[in-house]
């Protein structure tokens, strides 16, 4: 379902109210709330009496799960909450606002593997290299052309941990944006790192089979 920023905040208010981690506020106040209610009515989320419809229960619950989750992850422009039941509420920028989806952790992993091919790689059975100091300018200058996945892990009471992942010379490369440090890591370890972030437990290779190389 595609929702505007105001509709997203409206769904949050309907489900109990409160901020949505990682989501910028797009309008507030009485006028914005009135417009959000009108558009949610047009989309069939609430009826003319302002009550939630059977259809509206699904997106409202998805937003409630996102708001109440104790763990949120960011992958470039995508935001997701790791919900209590193990499923994810996923928000991606879309024309007109946000695409609101509920999916399994494995399903999101498939999306990420298709979008960022370096996450499918293998590499040696080795531990990550040591963290070394690297400023942002040198990190950017040393980047090869290719996909880049900026990740962030958010949880209450802690500053977001922002780490950029890419591939260099056939190996994974992690850059801790907050601390200005970098290290070389086997590609398969990057894949497992991302899988852990979304709560995809167990052997990810067995779950997604032919999408990975080792």
N, C-alpha and C positions, 0 to 999 in steps of 0.2 A: 504494500500500500504506500502511495506517495502522500506525504503530509508536509504542509508548510511549517516553518518554525513556530508560528503562532498556534497552529493546530496541535503541534507536538506539546507545547506548553499547556494547551487546553486539555489534552489527554492526560497530562501529568496532574493537572488540577482535579480532573474528574476522578482520577485514581487515588487521590489523597493529598496531592500537593507537595511541592518541594522541587529543588533544583535537579537538573539532569546532568550528571558529571560529564564534562567534555563537550557539552553542547552549548554554543553561544546563545545568549538571549536574543530573540528576534521579535522585538516589540513587547510592550507590557502596558498595563493600565486598563481602564474600563473599555476604551474604544477597541483596543487589540483583543480583549477577551470577548467582546460582543461580536467582532468580526470572526474570531475563531469559532465561536459557537454556531454562527450562521453557516460557515463553510462545513463544519462537522455535521450539521443538520442536512445540508445538501448532499453530503457524501453518505448519508444514512447511518452515521455513527450514533447520533442521538435523534430522537423523534421531535415532532413539533412541540411537545410538552416539555422538552429538555431532558427526557429520560433516555438512558442508554438502551440501544436496540440489541437484538441478539447478535447481529453482525458487529456492532460496536464493542461488544465484550472482548473480542480477540485483540484488536489493536490497543485497547485500553489496558488489558492485562499485560501485554507485551511491554508497554511503557512503564507500567507499575513495577514489573520485574526489573527493568533497566534501572529505575530510580532507586529501588530497594537493594539492589545487588551491592555486595561488599567489595567486589573486584570488577574493574573495567579495564579494557585494553584498547589501544589505538594502533591502527596500521595505516599509515599515511592519512587519508581522509576518512577512513572507515572507523567507526566506533562500535564497540560491542561490550555487553555486560555478561559476565559469567554468573548465571542465575543459580538459585538454590537447588533447582531440580536438574542441574547439569546442562540444560539447554542455554542458548545464547539469544539475546535480543540484539539485532544488528541494525545499525543506522549508517546509511551511505548517502552522500550528497547526490541529489538527482535534480533534474530540471523541475523547478517549482518548489524545491524544498529538500526533503529527506525521504529515502526509501526505507521503510520500516519492515523488518523481517524477523521472524523467529526461526532459528535453525539449530541443528545439532552441531557439536564441536567439529566432528569429522567433516560435515558439509562445508563449514567455513574453511577448514584446512584445504579442502579440494579447491575452493575458490582462490585461496592464497597461492597454492602451488601452481595453478594455471596462470595466475597473474605475475608471479615472480619465479621464473624458471630456475634460478640459482638455488632455490630452496629444495629442488629435487635431487641435487647432487649428492655425491658420496664423500670420498676422501679417506685419509688414513684413520685407523683406529687409534687416535691419539687425543690427548687432552688439549684444550685451548692453550695458546701461547701466553706469555706473561703480559699483563697490561703495561703499556708504555705511554708516556706523556706525548700528546700530539695536539697541536692547536687546530682550530677549525679551518684556518686558511690552508695549512699544509694537508690536512685531510681532504679538503675539497680539491686541491690541486693534484693530488695523487689518485683521484677517482678515475677509473676507466669508464667508458660509455657503457651503459647497461642499466638494469633496473636497480632501484634503491628502495629499501623498505625501512621506513622510520617507525619504530615501535615505542610504545609508552605503556607502562603498567601503573594504574591508579588504584589506590586503596585509601580508605579514610585515615586521616592523621599522618599521612606520609606524602612527601613530595613526589611527583611523577618521575619515574625512572625512564629517561629517554635514551634509546640506543638505536643507532642507524646500522642496518645490515646490508652488505653487498658482497660481491665476489671480486677477488683480485688474484690473478695468476693461478686460477683453478682452486683457490682456497676461499673460505669464508672470511669476512672482515667485519669486526664489530667496532663501532665508534661510540663511546659513551659521551653523549653530547654535554651532559651536565658536568662531568668531571674532566673533560678534555683528555681522555685516554682511549687507547685503541689496542686491539689484539687480533691475532690471526687465529681462526677457528675452523676445523673441518666443516664442510658444508652440511653434512648430516647432523652435526651438533646444532647448527643454526635452525634446522628444521625441527629438531626436538625442543629447542628453546621456545620456538613459536607455538608448538603443540602444547607445551606445558602452560604457556600463557593463556590459551583458550580452554584449558582443562581437558584436552584430548589425551586420556590416560592409556597406558599400555603401549604395545608396539605399533607405532604409526605406520611402519612399512607394511605390516600385515593388513591394516585397515584400508589403506589406499593403494596397495599393490603396485600396478604398473606405472603409477605417476612418479615413482622415485627410482633412483639408480643405485641405491645401496644404503 
